Amino acid sequence: MPNRKRVTHRDVARLAGVSTAVVSYVLNNGPRGTSPETRQRVLQAIEQLDYHPSALARGLRAQCTHTIGFIVNDYFPLDVFLSPYSASILTGLTAELMKRGYYVLIYPVTVGEDLSGLATMLHSGRLDGVVTRLIQDPPDTDPLLEVIAASRVPAVLIERAGAGRFGFSAVAYDDEAGAEIATRYLLERGYRRIAHLAGDLLYASARARLNGYRRALTECGQSVDDALIQGMSWAPAHAVAGTRRLLEAAEPPTAVFAASDNLAFCAIEVLRQAGYRVPEDVAVVGFDDIPLAQEMTPPLTTVRIPLDEIGRKAARLVLQLARGEASPPTMIRLPVELVCRGTA
C-alpha cells in the first residue's frame, strides 16, 4: 500500500479558503482572534482532511518540546522498568505530566558511567526539564549534577538532595525517621530481640534505615547486637541467607525489621518454611509499602513512602521551572508513616 501523503496546514488553509496564518490562530487560540464563521470553516477542514499538527514543528516555533526527562541514576538503573518502588514514582510523575500535555523520556544512568552521552542529550534541546532520581548523597552525586547544571535544563531531584551550590529543588522523605518509627513500634509492643535485614549500604537510603534502627534501640535503652544485622543487600538471596542465619542463632529474633518490603517478603517465606508463625512467633515489618504489601496474606505491616506523590510533586515543580516561573530552591520532605497490618 503506498504511503499516504501527510496533510499540512497549507492543505487546511486551501480547503477552508483562508491563509495559513488564520489556521495557526485557530489551532493555537491566538495570538489573533477569528470570526466564529471562519473558525468553523477551519475546524471543518481539519476534520475533513483528518489533519494532525506536527508536534515537532509546533515545539520548534514555541521553543518547547513538551518532554520531561526522567534520569535514573542507580547501580541498576534498568530496574526503573521492573521495580515496584520506581514504578510507583514513575506512575505519579507520568500521570501529572500527561494531565498537562507533557511526555516522559526515561534515561537510565549507571553510577560511575561516562556522562558524555547524557551531556549530549541534555544539550540537544529535546527536553523542557528533567527529574533526576539519586541514590547517593553529595559529594558522590556532584559529577552528575555538574553535567545537568551545565546544560541549563530546569531540573528537580527526587529521593536525595544534591549539594546546595547547584541550587536544585528536591522532593525527598526521611528514611532514618521511618526506620526509627518501625523499630520503636516493635519495642513498644514488647519485642526485644529485633533483627534488621539491611539493604545495600552503597545506597544512602539503606544506610539511613540502618541508622534509624540503631538509634531507636539506643534511645530506648537497648543494646545494638551486630549479629542481629544481616543481609546488607537488596538481593532476595542475601535476605534469605541472612534470615536463615538469624534462625540458627542460640537466641533467634522475636521480630524482624526489613529495609524494604521485598526483603520482608523473603524473611516471611523463610520463617514459614522453618515452622514459625507470623506474627505469632516472629513479627515482621517492611519499608516502602509497594502494592504487594497489602495483597499478601497476612498483609504486611510496613513504613509507607508516598511514592506516587513524590512523582507528582516533582512533576509540578519541574513544570513551574520549565514555564520560567522562577522560585528559590525548594526542599520538600514528605512524611512517612507506619501502616499497621497483619505481620506485626
RODO-2510 file (C-alpha; in nm, 4 decimals, decimal comma):
residues 344
     n   res          X          Y          Z
     1     m     0,0000     0,0000     0,0000
     2     p     0,1504     0,3370    -0,0981
     3     n     0,2271     0,5794     0,1838
     4     r    -0,0420     0,8382     0,2360
     5     k     0,0814     1,1941     0,1787
     6     r     0,0931     1,3886     0,5040
     7     v    -0,1739     1,6578     0,5287
     8     t    -0,0278     2,0014     0,6078
     9     h    -0,1710     2,3265     0,7407
    10     r    -0,1484     2,4584     0,3833
    11     d    -0,3993     2,1936     0,2730
    12     v    -0,6310     2,3001     0,5547
    13     a    -0,5956     2,6672     0,4575
    14     r    -0,6694     2,5897     0,0897
    15     l    -0,9835     2,3902     0,1721
    16     a    -1,1133     2,6480     0,4224
    17     g    -1,0340     2,9399     0,1951
    18     v    -0,8138     3,1195     0,4475
    19     s    -0,4466     3,1982     0,4948
    20     t    -0,2082     2,9635     0,6742
    21     a    -0,1780     3,2269     0,9471
    22     v    -0,5502     3,2001     1,0203
    23     v    -0,5174     2,8212     1,0519
    24     s    -0,2430     2,8789     1,3093
    25     y    -0,4618     3,1259     1,5008
    26     v    -0,7389     2,8678     1,5233
    27     l    -0,5078     2,5851     1,6269
    28     n    -0,3290     2,7933     1,8922
    29     n    -0,6257     3,0047     2,0035
    30     g    -0,4349     3,3176     1,9101
    31     p    -0,2488     3,5407     1,9106
    32     r    -0,5185     3,6982     1,6905
    33     g    -0,8851     3,6196     1,7031
    34     t    -1,1004     3,4872     1,4189
    35     s    -1,4711     3,5193     1,3485
    36     p    -1,6932     3,2270     1,4558
    37     e    -1,7717     3,1545     1,0913
    38     t    -1,4053     3,1443     0,9866
    39     r    -1,3129     2,9311     1,2866
    40     q    -1,5884     2,6857     1,1992
    41     r    -1,4668     2,6566     0,8372
    42     v    -1,1142     2,5822     0,9555
    43     l    -1,2321     2,3214     1,2066
    44     q    -1,4464     2,1521     0,9406
    45     a    -1,1481     2,1407     0,7031
    46     i    -0,9307     1,9917     0,9773
    47     e    -1,1882     1,7209     1,0403
    48     q    -1,2472     1,6508     0,6727
    49     l    -0,8742     1,6164     0,5996
    50     d    -0,8007     1,4325     0,9270
    51     y    -0,5255     1,6863     0,9926
    52     h    -0,2898     1,6390     1,2906
    53     p    -0,0455     1,9234     1,3598
    54     s     0,3227     1,8272     1,3808
    55     a     0,4250     1,8314     1,7460
    56     l     0,7887     1,8837     1,6411
    57     a     0,7105     2,1852     1,4270
    58     r     0,4857     2,3413     1,6917
    59     g     0,7500     2,2772     1,9545
    60     l     1,0201     2,4460     1,7479
    61     r     0,8010     2,7519     1,6983
    62     a     0,7167     2,7728     2,0659
    63     q     1,0690     2,6728     2,1790
    64     c     0,9020     2,3989     2,3801
    65     t     0,9142     2,0217     2,3309
    66     h     0,6570     1,9203     2,5950
    67     t     0,9006     1,6493     2,7039
    68     i     1,0438     1,5988     3,0522
    69     g     1,3398     1,3672     3,1068
    70     f     1,3420     1,1176     3,3941
    71     i     1,7073     1,0463     3,4698
    72     v     1,7539     0,7389     3,6876
    73     n     2,0999     0,7308     3,8457
    74     d     2,1483     0,3915     4,0082
    75     y     2,3778     0,0902     4,0248
    76     f     2,0977    -0,0972     3,8477
    77     p     1,9230     0,1818     3,6519
    78     l     1,7212    -0,0557     3,4332
    79     d     1,5298    -0,1567     3,7469
    80     v     1,3197     0,1510     3,6750
    81     f     1,1236    -0,0785     3,4403
    82     l     1,0924    -0,3639     3,6923
    83     s     1,0975    -0,2297     4,0470
    84     p     0,7559    -0,1590     4,2075
    85     y     0,9300     0,1177     4,4051
    86     s     1,0495     0,3040     4,0948
    87     a     0,7311     0,2214     3,9045
    88     s     0,5197     0,3895     4,1718
    89     i     0,7241     0,7105     4,1486
    90     l     0,7136     0,6988     3,7680
    91     t     0,3368     0,6440     3,7748
    92     g     0,2824     0,9644     3,9721
    93     l     0,5291     1,1615     3,7603
    94     t     0,3803     1,0448     3,4301
    95     a     0,0185     1,0946     3,5364
    96     e     0,0839     1,4524     3,6446
    97     l     0,2757     1,5371     3,3276
    98     m     0,0171     1,3776     3,0973
    99     k    -0,2575     1,5922     3,2510
   100     r    -0,0641     1,8929     3,1253
   101     g     0,0178     1,7535     2,7819
   102     y     0,3768     1,6512     2,8513
   103     y     0,5664     1,3346     2,7604
   104     v     0,8347     1,1498     2,9603
   105     l     1,1725     1,0406     2,8257
   106     i     1,3415     0,7832     3,0540
   107     y     1,7209     0,7976     3,0622
   108     p     1,8891     0,5339     3,2857
   109     v     2,2427     0,6215     3,4036
   110     t     2,4615     0,3717     3,5882
   111     v     2,6518     0,5167     3,8827
   112     g     3,0077     0,5866     3,7700
   113     e     2,9471     0,5577     3,3962
   114     d     3,0753     0,8064     3,1407
   115     l     2,8342     1,1008     3,1258
   116     s     2,9203     1,2348     2,7809
   117     g     2,6107     1,0733     2,6262
   118     l     2,3889     1,2324     2,8880
   119     a     2,5541     1,5689     2,8285
   120     t     2,4869     1,5406     2,4545
   121     m     2,1218     1,4599     2,5161
   122     l     2,0777     1,7464     2,7637
   123     h     2,2293     1,9954     2,5198
   124     s     2,0206     1,8674     2,2261
   125     g     1,7175     2,0828     2,3020
   126     r     1,4906     1,7790     2,3319
   127     l     1,3843     1,8444     2,6910
   128     d     1,1979     2,1207     2,8703
   129     g     1,3176     1,9901     3,2071
   130     v     1,4488     1,6862     3,3922
   131     v     1,3602     1,4973     3,7078
   132     t     1,6587     1,3063     3,8441
   133     r     1,6434     1,0204     4,0928
   134     l     1,9541     0,9957     4,3112
   135     i     2,0569     0,7091     4,5385
   136     q     2,3683     0,8772     4,6786
   137     d     2,4451     1,1950     4,8728
   138     p     2,6975     1,4701     4,7964
   139     p     2,9782     1,4724     4,7001
   140     d     2,9175     1,1413     4,5191
   141     t     2,6430     1,2991     4,3084
   142     d     2,8406     1,6130     4,2182
   143     p     2,9743     1,4925     3,8778
   144     l     2,6245     1,4082     3,7543
   145     l     2,4737     1,7323     3,8826
   146     e     2,7546     1,9350     3,7250
   147     v     2,6582     1,7902     3,3849
   148     i     2,2923     1,8757     3,4423
   149     a     2,3721     2,2251     3,5703
   150     a     2,5975     2,2970     3,2706
   151     s     2,3114     2,2198     3,0324
   152     r     2,0884     2,4839     3,1962
   153     v     1,7920     2,2490     3,1603
   154     p     1,5495     2,3073     3,4523
   155     a     1,5965     2,0223     3,6999
   156     v     1,4343     1,8734     4,0089
   157     l     1,5851     1,5963     4,2208
   158     i     1,3993     1,3162     4,3949
   159     e     1,4829     1,0828     4,6847
   160     r     1,8109     1,2579     4,7756
   161     a     1,9083     1,6254     4,7710
   162     g     2,2164     1,7493     4,5884
   163     a     2,4847     1,9860     4,7086
   164     g     2,3425     2,3304     4,7810
   165     r     2,5747     2,5018     4,5323
   166     f     2,3728     2,3589     4,2414
   167     g     2,0501     2,5247     4,3547
   168     f     1,8255     2,2333     4,2549
   169     s     1,4921     2,1774     4,4244
   170     a     1,4326     1,8286     4,5620
   171     v     1,1474     1,6034     4,6756
   172     a     1,2536     1,3504     4,9359
   173     y     1,1478     1,1697     5,2533
   174     d     1,3199     1,0739     5,5786
   175     d     1,4494     0,7160     5,5666
   176     e     1,6055     0,7369     5,9104
   177     a     1,2863     0,8616     6,0736
   178     g     1,0865     0,5847     5,9082
   179     a     1,3234     0,3170     6,0354
   180     e     1,3122     0,4646     6,3834
   181     i     0,9306     0,4647     6,3800
   182     a     0,9227     0,0972     6,2748
   183     t     1,1746    -0,0131     6,5379
   184     r     1,0100     0,1874     6,8166
   185     y     0,6765     0,0315     6,7241
   186     l     0,8208    -0,3160     6,7764
   187     l     0,9833    -0,2119     7,1039
   188     e     0,6575    -0,0634     7,2309
   189     r     0,4844    -0,3934     7,1583
   190     g     0,7310    -0,5734     7,3825
   191     y     0,9782    -0,7162     7,1296
   192     r     1,3411    -0,7040     7,2403
   193     r     1,5312    -0,9363     7,0032
   194     i     1,4712    -0,7212     6,6941
   195     a     1,6756    -0,8114     6,3888
   196     h     1,7374    -0,5908     6,0874
   197     l     1,7643    -0,7095     5,7278
   198     a     1,9698    -0,4229     5,5883
   199     g     1,9779    -0,3057     5,2293
   200     d     2,2881    -0,2488     5,0186
   201     l     2,4948     0,0056     5,2115
   202     l     2,6161     0,1627     4,8859
   203     y     2,2712     0,3238     4,8908
   204     a     2,2203     0,6260     5,1143
   205     s     1,8678     0,5051     5,1922
   206     a     1,9962     0,1702     5,3251
   207     r     2,2495     0,3436     5,5489
   208     a     1,9840     0,5818     5,6800
   209     r     1,7434     0,2968     5,7575
   210     l     2,0167     0,1108     5,9447
   211     n     2,0958     0,4280     6,1395
   212     g     1,7300     0,4715     6,2305
   213     y     1,7128     0,1142     6,3582
   214     r     2,0252     0,1641     6,5688
   215     r     1,9072     0,4980     6,7032
   216     a     1,5686     0,3644     6,8127
   217     l     1,7312     0,0787     7,0039
   218     t     1,9859     0,3041     7,1713
   219     e     1,7373     0,5738     7,2699
   220     c     1,5066     0,3105     7,4171
   221     g     1,7872     0,1699     7,6312
   222     q     1,8528    -0,1409     7,4224
   223     s     2,1974    -0,2529     7,3149
   224     v     2,2697    -0,2988     6,9451
   225     d     2,3663    -0,6577     6,8686
   226     d     2,5516    -0,6603     6,5354
   227     a     2,4771    -1,0323     6,5000
   228     l     2,1119    -0,9348     6,4519
   229     i     2,2003    -0,7202     6,1497
   230     q     2,2015    -0,9307     5,8331
   231     g     2,1611    -0,9008     5,4581
   232     m     2,3445    -0,5839     5,3529
   233     s     2,1933    -0,6254     5,0061
   234     w     1,8693    -0,5702     4,8161
   235     a     1,9085    -0,9161     4,6580
   236     p     1,6491    -1,1748     4,7713
   237     a     1,9140    -1,4475     4,8007
   238     h     2,1052    -1,2457     5,0604
   239     a     1,7867    -1,1785     5,2569
   240     v     1,7055    -1,5499     5,2579
   241     a     2,0564    -1,6437     5,3729
   242     g     2,0536    -1,3703     5,6356
   243     t     1,7195    -1,4811     5,7786
   244     r     1,8416    -1,8395     5,7983
   245     r     2,1473    -1,7263     5,9914
   246     l     1,9235    -1,5394     6,2343
   247     l     1,7147    -1,8515     6,2969
   248     e     2,0273    -2,0629     6,3553
   249     a     2,1426    -1,8363     6,6422
   250     a     2,1226    -1,9530     7,0033
   251     e     1,8649    -1,6785     7,0577
   252     p     1,6650    -1,6252     6,7374
   253     p     1,4957    -1,2877     6,6940
   254     t     1,1376    -1,2295     6,8005
   255     a     1,0921    -0,9586     6,5374
   256     v     1,2480    -0,8575     6,2047
   257     f     1,2578    -0,5056     6,0623
   258     a     1,3457    -0,5258     5,6925
   259     a     1,4846    -0,2329     5,4932
   260     s     1,2357    -0,2958     5,2114
   261     d     0,9106    -0,4794     5,1545
   262     n     1,0811    -0,7241     4,9195
   263     l     1,3306    -0,8159     5,1914
   264     a     1,0417    -0,8585     5,4335
   265     f     0,8676    -1,0974     5,1928
   266     c     1,1851    -1,3084     5,1810
   267     a     1,2047    -1,3175     5,5608
   268     i     0,8420    -1,4265     5,5931
   269     e     0,8891    -1,7094     5,3455
   270     v     1,1970    -1,8403     5,5308
   271     l     1,0166    -1,8150     5,8651
   272     r     0,7205    -2,0124     5,7353
   273     q     0,9409    -2,2802     5,5840
   274     a     1,1134    -2,3156     5,9225
   275     g     0,7802    -2,3607     6,1010
   276     y     0,7495    -2,0127     6,2516
   277     r     0,4162    -1,8311     6,2514
   278     v     0,3972    -1,4647     6,1506
   279     p     0,3237    -1,2666     6,3607
   280     e     0,2544    -1,5104     6,6478
   281     d     0,6146    -1,6336     6,6737
   282     v     0,8074    -1,3641     6,4883
   283     a     0,6789    -1,0202     6,3881
   284     v     0,7907    -0,8675     6,0573
   285     v     0,7882    -0,5028     5,9449
   286     g     0,8893    -0,3812     5,5985
   287     f     0,9630    -0,0460     5,4356
   288     d     0,8197     0,1181     5,1181
   289     d     0,4555    -0,0046     5,1066
   290     i     0,4619    -0,1306     4,7496
   291     p     0,1245    -0,2642     4,6204
   292     l     0,2020    -0,6286     4,7053
   293     a     0,2396    -0,5374     5,0738
   294     q    -0,1359    -0,5153     5,1228
   295     e    -0,2186    -0,8044     4,8906
   296     m    -0,0205    -1,0789     5,0672
   297     t    -0,1630    -1,2944     5,3491
   298     p    -0,1423    -1,1626     5,6108
   299     p    -0,0886    -0,8120     5,4714
   300     l     0,2469    -0,6624     5,5591
   301     t     0,2982    -0,4069     5,8334
   302     t     0,5323    -0,1539     5,6741
   303     v     0,6553     0,2043     5,6562
   304     r     0,4722     0,3842     5,3779
   305     i     0,6644     0,6161     5,1479
   306     p     0,4303     0,8409     4,9431
   307     l     0,5928     0,7240     4,6197
   308     d     0,3154     0,8387     4,3869
   309     e     0,3094     1,1825     4,5498
   310     i     0,6882     1,2149     4,5152
   311     g     0,6450     1,1764     4,1396
   312     r     0,3533     1,4196     4,1259
   313     k     0,5236     1,6917     4,3281
   314     a     0,8402     1,6598     4,1224
   315     a     0,6323     1,6983     3,8054
   316     r     0,4667     2,0166     3,9334
   317     l     0,7989     2,1665     4,0363
   318     v     0,9773     2,0929     3,7096
   319     l     0,6864     2,2306     3,5041
   320     q     0,6970     2,5547     3,7013
   321     l     1,0655     2,5846     3,6183
   322     a     1,0076     2,4914     3,2534
   323     r     0,7485     2,7700     3,2265
   324     g     1,0022     3,0171     3,3592
   325     e     0,8292     3,0617     3,6925
   326     a     1,1431     3,1300     3,8914
   327     s     1,1384     3,0446     4,2605
   328     p     1,4008     2,9803     4,5301
   329     p     1,5275     2,6213     4,5525
   330     t     1,2762     2,4151     4,7474
   331     m     1,3408     2,1112     4,9652
   332     i     1,0164     1,9181     5,0061
   333     r     1,0449     1,6367     5,2595
   334     l     0,7299     1,4260     5,2529
   335     p     0,6298     1,2432     5,5725
   336     v     0,6448     0,8656     5,6046
   337     e     0,4030     0,6681     5,8176
   338     l     0,3764     0,3233     5,9717
   339     v     0,0918     0,1188     5,8236
   340     c    -0,0132    -0,1444     6,0784
   341     r    -0,1447    -0,4591     5,9143
   342     g    -0,1179    -0,8268     5,9917
   343     t     0,2506    -0,9157     6,0308
   344     a     0,3332    -0,7167     6,3462
***
